[in-house]
């Protein structure tokens, strides 16, 4: 999310806890990596911050989402015999 953009209803802040739980502060609910992926597909701006350190964890979390998606897609491919 660019610092020059004003916050809109499409901006979502997710807190990442030490136990790896993800909390959507706007919706007041826990979410999964899959949920965050869907938010992104819907066009939302998502920012993930570490709850303790307040460091931005967006890039790390997005990489994890991509990895899990790739892993899921590979497992659905038929194996050559």
For each residue, the residues with C-beta under 8 A, 3 or more apart:
1: 5 11 45 47
2: 5
3:
4:
5: 1 2 8 45
6:
7: 11
8: 5 11 45
9:
10: 43 44 45
11: 1 7 8 44 45 47
12: 24 26 27 39 44 45 46 47
13: 24 25 26 47 48 49
14: 22 23 24 25 31 36 46 47 48 49 61
15: 22 23 25 48 49 50 51
16: 20 21 22 23 48 49 50 51 57 61
17: 20 21 22 23 51 52
18: 51 52
19:
20: 16 17
21: 16 17 30
22: 14 15 16 17 30 31 32 33 35 36 48 61
23: 14 15 16 17 29 30 31 51
24: 12 13 14 27 28 29 30 31 35
25: 13 14 15 28
26: 12 13
27: 12 24 31
28: 24 25
29: 23 24
30: 21 22 23 24
31: 14 22 23 24 27 35 36
32: 22 35 36
33: 22 36 37 61 64 65 68
34: 37 38 68
35: 22 24 31 32 38 39
36: 14 22 31 32 33 39 40 46 48 61 65
37: 33 34 40 41 65 69
38: 34 35 41 42
39: 12 35 36 42 44 46
40: 36 37 43 44 46 62 65
41: 37 38
42: 38 39
43: 10 40
44: 10 11 12 39 40
45: 1 5 8 10 11 12
46: 12 14 36 39 40 58
47: 1 11 12 13 14 56 58
48: 13 14 15 16 22 36 56 57 58 60 61
49: 13 14 15 16 54 55 56 57 58
50: 15 16 53 54 55 57
51: 15 16 17 18 23 54
52: 17 18
53: 50
54: 49 50 51
55: 49 50
56: 47 48 49 59
57: 16 48 49 50 60 61
58: 46 47 48 49 61 62
59: 56 62 63
60: 48 57 63 64
61: 14 16 22 33 36 48 57 58 64 65
62: 40 58 59 65 66
63: 59 60 66 67
64: 33 60 61 67 68
65: 33 36 37 40 61 62 68 69
66: 62 63 69 70
67: 63 64 70 71
68: 33 34 64 65 71 72
69: 37 65 66 72 73
70: 66 67 73 74
71: 67 68 74 75
72: 68 69 75 76
73: 69 70 76 77
74: 70 71 77
75: 71 72
76: 72 73
77: 73 74
78:
79:
80:
81:
